[in-house]
Amino acid sequence: MTIEPASAEHPPSERRRGGGAVAHLVLALVALVLILASLYAVRTLSLFVSPMLFLAAIFLEVVFIAVLVYALLRALTKPSAMLRSLAASAWTGLESNEYVVRFRTSRSPWVRWLRDRFRVDSPSGIWLTATVVVAAIPFGNFLSLAVHVVTHGPLTQVDQRIANLMTLVRTPGETSFFAAATMFANVQTLVLATVLAVVLLWWKRRRFLAGAVVAVVVADEVLYSVVKVIVHRARPDAALALLIDTSPSFPSGHTMRATLAYGIIAYLLFKAFKSTGAKAATVACYLLAVLLVAMSRVYLGVHWVTDVWGSMLLGSAMLAAAVGTLEIAARFPVIRGRRRPVAPGRLLAVVPAAAVVFAVISAPLLIQPQARAAPLHSQPLRSLDASSLARLPVYSETVTGDTMEPASFIFVGTQDQLVHAFESRGWDEADRSTLANTLRAFAVGFQGGQYPTAPVTPSFMASEPEAIAFQKATASNTLRQRHHIRIWRSGYTAPDGRPVWEATASFDDGIEFAGAAKIPTHHIDPNIDAERSFIIGSLGYPDHLIPFTHPQMGHNGSGDEFFTDGRAELVTLQ
């Protein structure tokens, strides 16, 4: 009996390709599951308005999408013989189609131009077409965003709310961390990384690539500087910032550097590595670096969110153009009749590593964040009657500006009087919504434990987050149930000169999974007037209800319904 070699029907190379395709399909499935989980986290954290966790979830979402796309492409290219055969058969059938024949033989200048755009044997064919299309997508989005910025569209109000919130969520440890992150894209670090990359590429006899790196870095600096001058957007108020920078704000130069300058180095490293794991790690580290630099600029208060988002869009468009140019140069003898291989060597990984080390060491010496007290501007009220109080902001709002509950309390008094009024009656002041506090609140809430000073979800009034919040536990002594009140400075003073405060209040009666995405959050008792009565009784002050809005029903940020008679308690603190 003759045993036929396995390679007669299924060569080992084909079996390896098939096995690789299956592995990449499994990786794509895992990435899809993680994308859905990250999307759920993004929705949840956008509701809780925890900036650091929200941006971390966004980063994971981007990474998992990149892994999904990469795994699908690899899975499709693994069984290459089968796919080539199917593609050849499909093309043979199309060649005989009358419309295809008419298109291929047409002498129309427009048709010939279009045919040339899809040629695979020309540098101005499919490769240039793909480069233009890929670069045009983020560039078009950048132009749309720039129009919003110039015309002060709705997104600029979101910018203001997030900038105002940042002053309440900073911690010394996070400030040091983000100072190092922003140092990674400072001009000193960029010069170091560029010089090191050029030296290594020149030593490897990749002089074309060395010139390309210099060209990309120079183009990046010129481009964002020109756009800054054209848009000429003011930076956030100095009282909100930890660093002072007086140059125009849009777009963020640091984020552009991270996206474009470090992007071209990440691309060269991606080409240098052979293993899938090393390529995936390169992409993940690059995306992480861009995200951390972008976050650092917002955290430090020197840029608006739309500044860094615009920088990522414009940087991505330019990076696509640069990568496309290098890919064309590697395939066609477009310069001096020679192809330009993109194979810089794995030694180039020294560049980002050195940049990270330099940023961590030099940040404490070159970047010294400093908080500044915000001046409190106020306007006097002639009296405390309904007509004068009508000048106050009425509704609380989400970070995107959606209207929520109307104010149900108006306090007159100093902050010390306000704190004493609540703490003397057994109320706890809520912690700030920092990363650590938010994580602790999540953990305690799901375990059914108690966290008496747990942070409340930040809300806004006239684009300002609440200045202070209080909560009081129920007999169940669990974080799942609590009385709570958010209090804002109104920006007005009473006739006696004391500040006027506004507040919204509701009773959390349990944990729910809200909306179609089933986001975990507190469910409020819809009768917010009952909570108003409880609080005024708890403080020991007499009822003094004044008309403030009108009887109405509405929804809070998580979609829970509420109803109110539209009146507010006017409390003169003692």
GIBELQUI-V536600 format. One line per field, one symbol per residue. ss: DSSP state (H for helix, E for strand, L for the rest). Layout:
ss = ???
This chain:
ss = LLLLLHHHLLLHHHHHHHHHHHHHHHHHHHHHHHHHHHHHHHHHHHHHLLHHHHHHHHHHHHHHHHHHHHHHHHHHHHLHHHHHHHHHHHHHHHHLLHHHHHHHHLLLHHHHHHHHLLLLLLLLLHHHHHHHHHHHHHHHHHHHHHHHHHLLLHHHHHHHHHHHHHHHHLLHHHHHHHHHHHHLLLHHHHHHHHHHHHHHHHHLLLHHHHHHHHHHHHHHHHHHHHHHHHHLLLLLLHHHLLLLLLLLLLLLHHHHHHHHHHHHHHHHHHHHLLLHHHHHHHHHHHHHHHHHHHHHHHHLLLLLHHHHHHHHHHHHHHHHHHHHHHHHHHHLLLELLELLLLLLLHHHHHHHHHHHHHHHHHHHHHLLLLLLLLLLLLEELLLLLHHHHLLLLLEEELLLLLEEEELLEEEELLHHHHHHHHHLLLLEELLLLLHHHHHHHHHHHHHLLLLLLLLLLLLEELLEELLEEEEEELLLLLLLLEEEEEEEEEEEELLLLLEEEEEEEEEEEEEEEELLLLEEEEEELLEHHHHHHHHHHHHLLLLLEEELLLLEEEELLLLLEEEELLEEEEEELL
